Amino acid sequence: MPSQFDVPILLTVYRRVDTTEKTLNAIRRVKPRQLFVIADGARNAEEKIKCDAARAVVDQVDWDCEVKKNFSEVNMNCGPRIATGLEWVFQQVDRAIILEDDCLPEESFFYYCQELLEKYKDNPRVMQIAGLNTQQGNRKFKCADSYYFSQVAQTWGWATWQRAFKTYEFFLESWEELRKTDKLKEILLDYAVREYWSNLFDNVKNNKKARDGTWDVQWFYNVLMHDGLVIAPKKNLITNIGFGEGAGSTVNVLDKNANMARYPMEFPLQHPAKLEFNNRQADNYTFWYIYDINKGPKKKVKSFLRHYLPRTYRWLKRILT
């Protein structure tokens, strides 16, 4: 492995010193030549103390590195802050690895991303490289190569290119017209999965509060609507260490996605023979058991009625509520 890492890395920080230090220590192992750091502003005086302490962690960079900071002095909320931070980065570089302050990578994650960012740099179909594998509980999961092609844009440790981010729509401007077409039906075959994302896109587009809280729903939309492929590793390379006190959305320490084991990627990488979506079973598992879509008989009946018998659904809803 090279003595210094050439792919730019973006680290997002907010108010947690402990997780920021651990993630920065993981980055230190590869010593990137460029480190971009974005931070949101505090919501009150008490939180400002924590935010300032988290920002100060970045001053611990002790290798030859160009550190670029984009720190907001006002609270922008998670969605706008990360979206504008990504835009800032991709105005300057053609590729980057993105880590939030609580996403702890296995060291080989960086080299896995580095190799695949170069391999697929000119292929518009490939839009993301993910570090997360959520198939640990899936007994049917099979992957003959080092990675597979997925539809699921998971963003706990990931990488992408400027060319892919150029199509990103934070406000989902195109959704109003696309939802009138069969585009989503052609991409997502399961009606409950399709309904889940359609409702989420509606909410993010039409509800500022929802939009303020997310940027990755819009990224998922971006990949999906451009028929994009996401590279997902055969084994998990990322652990979210942020569950618990002080977390924004990952509060429940007993969550099945908390503190997942990570494993080193083996090199040389074994590449799939064909550039195509090639593991629907794995994606279905992620949708059903990680996102909890279509979970339980009541939810299945509700989804079926809403999709196939909307009039009956509306009638039942009126008399039962």
N, C-alpha and C positions, 0 to 999 in steps of 0.2 A: 504494500500500500504506500502511496506517496506521503512525504513528510508533512505536506500542507495541502489542504483541501481547496479545490478550485471552484466548486459550485457555491454561489451565494446562499446564505442561510438567513431566513427571516424568523426572528423570535418575537412573539407577542407577550407583553407583560402587563400586569395590572396592580394587584395589591398583595400578592403572596410571595414572601421572601423564600420560604422553605422550598417550594416547588421550583421557583425560578433558579435558585442555586443549583438544584439537582440537574435541571435541564441544561443550564449553562455548563456544568461540569461534563455532561455528556458531549456537548458541542466542543468543549476544550480538547477532548481526545483526538479530534480530527483537525483542529486548528484551521478553520476556514480563513481564507484571505479577506473575505467580505462578510460582515455580520450586520444585517439590518435589524433595528429594534423599534417596535411601535408600542406605545402605551396610551391608555385612556386616562382622562383626568378624574380626579376624585369627586364624589358626590357631596362630601361634607368635610369639615375640618378634621374629624377623627379619622376618616378614611384617607385623607391626604397624607397623614403620617405613614400609613402602610404603603401607599402608592410611592411615596418618595423613597422608602426603604427598598421596595422592589426594584425601582429604577436604579438605585445605587449599586445593586448587585452587578449590573452590566459593567461597572467600573472595575470589576475584578478580571476583565479580559487581560491576560498577561502574555499573549503571543503576538507575533507580527500580524496585525489585522486592521483593516479599515472598518471602523465601527460607525455606522450612520444611524442617527436617532431621529425619530419622528414622535415626539411626545406632545400630547394634547394637554392644555392647561384647563380645559373644561371637559365635563363628562359628556361624551358623544353617544354613549351606549354601545354595547358589544357589536351590533350589526354594522352601523355606520363606521365605527372605529376600525374594525378589521377590514371592511371593504375598501375604505379609503387608504388604509395602510398597504393593502395588496396593490392597489392602483399606483401608489407612490413607488413601490418596489419595481413593478413591471414597466414603469416609465424609464427605468435605469438599466435593467438587466433583461436578458432573453430567457432566463430560466432561474428557478429558485426552489429551495427546500423550505417548507413552512412548518414551524413548531410553535404551538402554544406553550405557555409556561408550565403546564401540568402534563405535557405529553413527553414521556421519557423514552427515548429511542435506544434500541440495541445498537451497538456501534456499527455493525454491518449494514444497518439501515441506510447510512449515508452513502456507502459505496454501491449498494443496490440502486439507490436513486441516481447516483452519478452515472453509472453505466447505462441505465435505461433512459435517462434524460438525453444522453448522446445518441443512443440507438434509435429512438423514435422522434428525434427533434424535428424532422421534416415530414412526419406523418400526421396530418390533421385529424385523423380518426382517433388517435390516442390522445386523450386530454388530461389524464392525471395518473400519477403513480402514488399508490396508497401504501402506508406501512402497517395498517391494521388488518388483521385476519380475525373474523368473529365466528369461525367454524369449530371452535374447540368442543362444543357440545353436539356437533353434527356427526353422527356415526356413519352417515352415508357420504361424507365429504371425500372426494378424490381429486388429486392434482398430480399429474405425472411430471410436470415441469416445475421450475422455480417459482412460477407465478401463473395466474390465469387472468382472463379478461372478463371484467364485471361491468354491470350497469350502475352499481352502487358507489356513489362518490363519498366515501368515508374520509373524514378530514382530521383525525387524530394522528398527526404526523404524515405529511404528504408532500408532493412536489408537482410542479407544472411548469408550463412555458408561457412566455409573453403572448404567443400566437393564440393559445387557448383562453387566456384571461381577457383578451380583447373583446370576446363575445359575451362577457359577463354582464348581466342586467340586475343590478341591485333592486330596482323598482319593478322588475318583471314586466317591462313595457309590452312585450310581445304576447303575453299570456292571454289577454282578452280576446285576441283573434285566434290564437292557436287552440284555445279550449273549445272553439266552435267546430274544429276539424276533428279528424280521426287520428291525429298525430299521437296522442297519448295512448290510445287504444292499440295502435300498431306497435308501440314500444313496450308497454306494460300489459301483458296478457291476462294477468289475474285481476278480476274486477275489483276486489277489495283493496289490493295494492294500488290500483289506479285511482280509486275513490279517495284513499288516504292522501296521496300526493296531490290530487286535484284540489281537495279541500284545503290542504296546507298552502298550496300556491295561491288559492283565492284569499286566504287569510293574510298571507304576507303581502300580497298586492294591495289589498283594500284596508288593512289595519296597520296604522303607523306603529302602535305599541308592539304588535307582533313583529313587524319589520325591524324595529329598533333592537329586538332581542336576537336576531339571527342574520347571518350572512351565508351560512352553509346550505340552507334550503335553496337559496338562489344559485349557489354553485351547483347543487344537484340538478336543478332545473336546467342550467346551462349545458351540462354534460348530456342530459337526457334529450333535450330538444335539438341538439346537434348530432344525435346518433353517436355520441362519443363512447369510447371505451376507457375503462379504468383498469389499470394494472393492480392486481391484488396479490400479495405474497402467499406462498404456500403455507408458511408458518408466520405467526404473529411477531411483529418487530417493534411494537409500541405498547407501553403500559401507561394508562391514564392514572397518575398518582394524585389527582386533584379531588377525588371524592371525599366529602365530609365537610367539616366546619370551614367556612371561608370560601366555599365554592359558589359559583354563580348558579349553574343548573345541575351539576353533578353532586348532589347533596347526600344521597343515600349510599352509605359505605357498604351496604349489603347488595347493591346493584350488581347484576351478573357481569356488567362490563367494567367493574372496578378492579383495579390491580391485576389485570390479566397477565399471565406469564408470557414472557417474550423469549424468542429463540434466535440464535445466530443464523443468518442466511449463509448457505453454502455456495462457494465459488469453485469453478466457473459457473455462471448462471446457465440453466437449461431453459431455452426459449421455446414457447409454443410454435408449432409448425405453421399454423395459420393465424392470421390477424382477424379474429372474429370473436364475438361473444360466445364463450365456450363452456360455461358452467352455470346453467340456469338453476340447477338444484341448489348450488351454494347461495345464489342470490335469493332464491325463495326462502331458504332457511334464515337468511339475514332479515328479510322483510317480515317474516312471520314470527320469529322468535327473538330477534334483537330489537326490532321496531315494534313488536307486539301487534302487528297488523292481523286482523281476522282471528284474534285469540278468543276462544270460547264460543259455544253454540249460539248464544244470543247475538253476539257481534256478527257472526256469520250470517244469521238470518236477516239482521238489520241491513248488512251490506248488500245481500242479495236483493232484498225488497227495494232498497234505494236505487240500485242499478237497473234492475230488470222490471220492477213494478212500481214506478215512482208514485203513481196515483194512489195505489193501495197503501204505500208507505205513508204518504201525507195524510190519508184518511185515518189510518191507525194511530198516527202521531197525534192527530187532533183529539181523538176519543180517549187516548190513554194518558194524555198530559193535561 
